[in-house]
Amino acid sequence: LRARKIDEILPGHHLQPGVDTRVLQEELEKAGSEVYTPDCRYHACQKCGLCDFETIFPVVHNRSGKSIDSISTSNEQTKEVPKQNELHNRYIVHYSRTGKICFLGHLEILQVFFRALRRAEIKTHYSQGFNPSPKISFGPALAVGTESLAEFLIMDLPEPLSHVEETVQRLNSKLPPGLNVTLIKRHPGKIPQRILVSYTLTLARPLTDRERELVDIFSQSETFIIKRSRKGKIKSLDIRPLINSISCTQPNTIELETMNISSMPGIKPIEALLHITRLDKDTALGTSILKTSWTTMDSSCAP
């Protein structure tokens, strides 16, 4: 968050706008001095470095959307045509997420990886449309504040990786502290739809005898209905099928295994802890949650 000099690496340097950095620096100085830069569609070229005047050049359109510049007829030749026979090399990337970075939200983690892949010069396929993004599929979103030793993403590359171990090292060198890639290997590309996830929940104090008893009661029950408020409506949900196992392994530790099914309601570890042990909210929120492993239930999506 400190002030940076213009010749340092700046937050926007992971972007490639096509314009020379020198021009951007000059525009920053002009903005501070309130100096206007003429529009190059009507005035002289500003030599920003973006146009090559063959495939990229200034074009002026009237209100009907038709070009009033005769040179714009070559625009049809510059439209990107989707490639019909693209090669798809899919890899699953296993990584851990520990420390303070666990307080980033899921969408922020996505952006961190997109930028790290670009800095590591790992080229991916991109989606079509006005806002193309890397073709990368991430595992189920973690609740903010949850640490994990077992996260994954699946990336779609135009070319196979020549040295996987070197790619792991290169990607780790571009990731911030707390994110660490542990393994990259080939994958069929199908996202697991049914996953068993294991967690270790560590309370700030030992569990009481009553709380341990409630855990045992839950384990022996066939149903466990909870009430949820969603968009002003109260709905009932049986969470027993969503929890494969739960046990007290240490005086202040609970091992939990949940079922995560795509497009179906799930249960968060903290939510399960609140309902099963009837802890007060402050004690529950002070619990450390660590995701330790995941296993797919789909044979075609083995990790």
C-alpha positions as CSV (number, residue, x, y, z in Angstrom):
1,L,0.0,0.0,0.0
2,R,3.0,2.3,0.1
3,A,3.6,5.0,-2.5
4,R,5.6,3.7,-5.4
5,K,8.0,5.3,-7.9
6,I,7.1,5.3,-11.6
7,D,10.0,3.0,-12.5
8,E,9.0,0.3,-10.0
9,I,6.9,-2.8,-10.7
10,L,3.3,-1.5,-10.4
11,P,0.1,-3.3,-9.7
12,G,-1.0,-3.0,-13.3
13,H,2.1,-4.5,-14.8
14,H,0.5,-7.9,-15.1
15,L,-1.7,-6.4,-17.8
16,Q,-0.7,-6.2,-21.4
17,P,-2.7,-3.4,-23.0
18,G,-0.5,-3.1,-26.0
19,V,0.4,0.5,-25.3
20,D,4.0,1.4,-24.5
21,T,4.8,2.0,-20.8
22,R,6.5,5.2,-21.8
23,V,3.2,6.5,-23.2
24,L,1.3,5.6,-20.0
25,Q,3.9,7.5,-17.9
26,E,3.5,10.5,-20.2
27,E,-0.3,10.3,-19.8
28,L,0.1,10.2,-16.0
29,E,2.2,13.4,-16.1
30,K,-0.3,15.1,-18.5
31,A,-3.2,14.1,-16.2
32,G,-1.4,15.8,-13.2
33,S,-0.9,18.9,-15.3
34,E,-4.4,18.8,-16.8
35,V,-3.0,18.6,-20.4
36,Y,-5.3,17.2,-23.1
37,T,-4.2,14.4,-25.4
38,P,-5.8,14.8,-28.9
39,D,-8.0,12.0,-30.2
40,C,-5.9,10.2,-32.8
41,R,-9.0,9.3,-34.8
42,Y,-9.3,13.0,-35.8
43,H,-5.8,14.3,-35.2
44,A,-2.2,13.2,-35.6
45,C,-1.0,9.8,-34.4
46,Q,0.2,9.9,-30.8
47,K,2.7,7.1,-31.3
48,C,1.4,5.0,-28.4
49,G,2.6,1.8,-30.1
50,L,-0.8,0.1,-30.3
51,C,-1.5,0.5,-34.0
52,D,0.4,-1.3,-36.7
53,F,-1.9,0.3,-39.4
54,E,-2.4,-3.1,-41.1
55,T,-4.7,-5.0,-38.7
56,I,-5.1,-2.3,-36.0
57,F,-5.8,1.3,-36.8
58,P,-8.2,4.1,-35.8
59,V,-11.7,3.8,-37.2
60,V,-14.6,6.3,-36.9
61,H,-18.2,5.0,-37.0
62,N,-21.3,7.0,-37.6
63,R,-24.5,6.5,-35.5
64,S,-25.7,3.6,-37.7
65,G,-22.6,1.7,-36.8
66,K,-21.1,1.8,-40.3
67,S,-17.5,3.0,-40.8
68,I,-17.0,6.4,-42.5
69,D,-13.4,5.5,-43.1
70,S,-12.7,3.7,-46.3
71,I,-9.8,1.7,-44.7
72,S,-12.2,0.1,-42.3
73,T,-13.4,-2.4,-44.9
74,S,-10.4,-4.5,-43.9
75,N,-12.0,-5.0,-40.5
76,E,-13.8,-8.1,-41.7
77,Q,-10.4,-9.7,-42.2
78,T,-9.3,-8.9,-38.6
79,K,-12.2,-10.6,-36.9
80,E,-11.1,-13.6,-34.8
81,V,-12.5,-16.8,-36.1
82,P,-12.8,-19.6,-33.5
83,K,-10.3,-22.3,-34.0
84,Q,-12.0,-25.6,-34.9
85,N,-9.2,-28.1,-34.1
86,E,-7.7,-26.6,-30.9
87,L,-5.6,-29.0,-28.8
88,H,-6.7,-29.3,-25.2
89,N,-4.2,-30.3,-22.7
90,R,-5.8,-30.5,-19.3
91,Y,-3.9,-30.6,-16.0
92,I,-5.1,-30.7,-12.4
93,V,-3.2,-28.4,-10.0
94,H,-3.2,-29.4,-6.4
95,Y,-2.3,-26.6,-3.9
96,S,-2.6,-25.6,-0.3
97,R,-4.0,-22.4,1.1
98,T,-2.7,-21.5,4.6
99,G,-2.1,-18.5,6.8
100,K,-3.6,-15.1,6.4
101,I,-4.4,-15.6,2.7
102,C,-7.3,-17.8,3.8
103,F,-9.2,-14.5,4.4
104,L,-9.4,-13.8,0.7
105,G,-12.7,-14.7,-0.9
106,H,-13.1,-17.2,-3.7
107,L,-13.2,-14.7,-6.5
108,E,-10.1,-13.0,-5.2
109,I,-8.2,-16.3,-5.2
110,L,-9.3,-16.8,-8.8
111,Q,-7.7,-13.5,-9.8
112,V,-4.5,-14.3,-7.8
113,F,-4.1,-17.5,-9.9
114,F,-4.9,-15.8,-13.2
115,R,-2.2,-13.3,-12.6
116,A,0.3,-15.8,-11.3
117,L,-0.2,-18.0,-14.4
118,R,0.4,-14.9,-16.7
119,R,3.6,-14.0,-14.8
120,A,4.8,-17.6,-14.9
121,E,4.2,-17.5,-18.7
122,I,1.8,-20.5,-18.6
123,K,-0.5,-20.0,-21.6
124,T,-4.1,-21.2,-21.3
125,H,-7.1,-21.4,-23.6
126,Y,-9.5,-18.5,-23.2
127,S,-13.3,-18.3,-23.3
128,Q,-15.0,-16.5,-26.2
129,G,-16.9,-13.2,-26.0
130,F,-16.3,-9.6,-25.0
131,N,-14.6,-10.5,-21.7
132,P,-12.5,-13.6,-22.3
133,S,-11.0,-15.3,-19.2
134,P,-8.6,-18.2,-18.8
135,K,-10.3,-21.6,-19.1
136,I,-9.6,-22.7,-15.5
137,S,-12.1,-24.6,-13.4
138,F,-11.7,-24.3,-9.6
139,G,-12.8,-26.7,-6.9
140,P,-15.7,-25.9,-4.5
141,A,-15.4,-22.5,-2.9
142,L,-14.0,-22.4,0.7
143,A,-15.6,-20.3,3.4
144,V,-13.5,-17.2,4.1
145,G,-11.2,-18.0,7.0
146,T,-10.9,-21.7,6.3
147,E,-7.4,-23.0,5.7
148,S,-6.8,-25.9,3.4
149,L,-4.1,-28.5,2.5
150,A,-6.1,-29.9,-0.4
151,E,-7.4,-27.4,-3.0
152,F,-7.4,-28.0,-6.7
153,L,-8.0,-26.3,-10.1
154,I,-8.1,-27.8,-13.6
155,M,-6.5,-25.7,-16.4
156,D,-6.9,-26.1,-20.1
157,L,-3.6,-25.4,-22.0
158,P,-3.0,-25.2,-25.8
159,E,0.3,-27.1,-25.4
160,P,1.4,-29.8,-23.1
161,L,3.8,-29.0,-20.3
162,S,7.3,-30.1,-21.1
163,H,8.6,-30.1,-17.5
164,V,5.9,-30.5,-14.9
165,E,8.2,-30.2,-11.9
166,E,9.8,-27.0,-13.3
167,T,6.3,-25.6,-13.9
168,V,5.4,-26.3,-10.2
169,Q,8.5,-24.3,-9.1
170,R,7.9,-21.5,-11.6
171,L,4.3,-21.1,-10.5
172,N,5.1,-21.1,-6.8
173,S,7.7,-18.4,-7.4
174,K,4.9,-16.2,-8.7
175,L,2.3,-17.0,-6.0
176,P,1.9,-14.9,-2.8
177,P,2.8,-16.4,0.6
178,G,0.2,-18.9,1.8
179,L,-0.5,-20.4,-1.7
180,N,1.7,-23.3,-2.6
181,V,1.3,-25.7,-5.5
182,T,2.1,-29.3,-4.4
183,L,1.4,-31.3,-7.6
184,I,0.5,-30.9,-11.3
185,K,-0.5,-33.8,-13.4
186,R,-2.7,-34.8,-16.4
187,H,-6.4,-34.9,-16.0
188,P,-9.4,-35.9,-18.1
189,G,-10.9,-32.5,-17.6
190,K,-14.2,-33.5,-16.0
191,I,-15.0,-31.6,-12.8
192,P,-15.9,-33.9,-9.9
193,Q,-19.6,-33.5,-9.1
194,R,-19.6,-35.6,-5.9
195,I,-16.8,-35.0,-3.4
196,L,-16.0,-36.2,0.1
197,V,-14.2,-33.5,2.0
198,S,-12.3,-34.0,5.3
199,Y,-11.9,-31.2,7.9
200,T,-10.1,-30.9,11.3
201,L,-11.9,-28.4,13.6
202,T,-9.9,-27.2,16.6
203,L,-11.8,-25.3,19.3
204,A,-10.2,-22.7,21.5
205,R,-11.3,-24.7,24.6
206,P,-11.9,-28.4,25.4
207,L,-15.2,-29.9,24.4
208,T,-17.6,-30.5,27.3
209,D,-19.0,-34.0,28.1
210,R,-22.4,-32.8,26.8
211,E,-21.0,-31.6,23.5
212,R,-19.2,-34.9,23.0
213,E,-22.5,-36.7,23.8
214,L,-24.3,-34.6,21.2
215,V,-21.7,-35.6,18.6
216,D,-22.3,-39.2,19.4
217,I,-26.1,-38.8,19.2
218,F,-25.8,-37.2,15.8
219,S,-23.5,-40.0,14.5
220,Q,-26.1,-42.6,15.5
221,S,-29.1,-40.7,14.1
222,E,-30.7,-41.3,10.7
223,T,-32.0,-37.7,10.2
224,F,-31.1,-34.3,11.5
225,I,-33.3,-31.5,10.4
226,I,-32.1,-27.9,10.6
227,K,-33.9,-24.6,9.7
228,R,-32.3,-22.2,7.3
229,S,-33.3,-18.6,6.4
230,R,-32.9,-17.9,2.7
231,K,-34.2,-14.7,1.1
232,G,-36.7,-14.1,3.9
233,K,-38.0,-17.7,3.7
234,I,-37.4,-20.5,6.3
235,K,-36.5,-23.8,4.8
236,S,-35.9,-27.2,6.4
237,L,-32.8,-29.3,5.4
238,D,-31.8,-32.8,6.6
239,I,-28.0,-32.5,7.0
240,R,-27.4,-36.1,8.1
241,P,-26.9,-37.4,4.5
242,L,-24.4,-34.5,4.0
243,I,-22.1,-35.6,6.8
244,N,-20.4,-38.8,6.2
245,S,-18.7,-39.0,9.6
246,I,-18.0,-36.9,12.7
247,S,-15.9,-37.8,15.8
248,C,-14.1,-36.2,18.7
249,T,-10.4,-37.2,18.4
250,Q,-8.8,-34.8,20.9
251,P,-10.1,-32.8,23.9
252,N,-10.7,-29.8,21.6
253,T,-10.6,-31.4,18.2
254,I,-13.4,-32.8,15.9
255,E,-12.8,-34.7,12.7
256,L,-15.5,-34.0,10.1
257,E,-16.2,-35.5,6.7
258,T,-18.9,-33.9,4.5
259,M,-20.4,-34.7,1.1
260,N,-20.3,-32.0,-1.5
261,I,-22.6,-32.5,-4.4
262,S,-22.7,-30.0,-7.3
263,S,-26.0,-28.0,-7.6
264,M,-27.3,-29.4,-4.3
265,P,-27.5,-27.7,-0.9
266,G,-24.4,-28.3,1.2
267,I,-23.3,-27.8,4.8
268,K,-20.3,-25.7,6.0
269,P,-18.2,-27.1,8.8
270,I,-18.9,-24.1,11.1
271,E,-22.7,-24.5,10.4
272,A,-22.5,-28.2,11.2
273,L,-20.6,-27.5,14.5
274,L,-23.2,-24.9,15.6
275,H,-26.2,-27.2,15.0
276,I,-24.7,-30.5,16.2
277,T,-22.9,-29.4,19.4
278,R,-25.1,-26.3,20.1
279,L,-22.1,-24.2,20.8
280,D,-22.6,-20.5,21.3
281,K,-21.8,-18.4,18.2
282,D,-18.7,-16.7,19.7
283,T,-17.0,-20.1,20.6
284,A,-17.9,-21.5,17.2
285,L,-16.5,-18.5,15.3
286,G,-13.2,-18.9,17.3
287,T,-12.8,-22.4,16.0
288,S,-9.8,-23.1,13.6
289,I,-10.9,-25.0,10.5
290,L,-8.5,-26.9,8.3
291,K,-9.5,-28.8,5.2
292,T,-7.2,-31.8,5.1
293,S,-8.2,-33.9,2.0
294,W,-10.8,-34.5,-0.6
295,T,-11.9,-37.6,-2.6
296,T,-14.0,-37.8,-5.7
297,M,-17.0,-40.2,-5.8
298,D,-16.9,-40.0,-9.6
299,S,-14.7,-42.7,-11.1
300,S,-14.2,-40.6,-14.3
301,C,-12.8,-37.6,-12.3
302,A,-10.1,-39.2,-10.2
303,P,-7.6,-36.7,-8.8
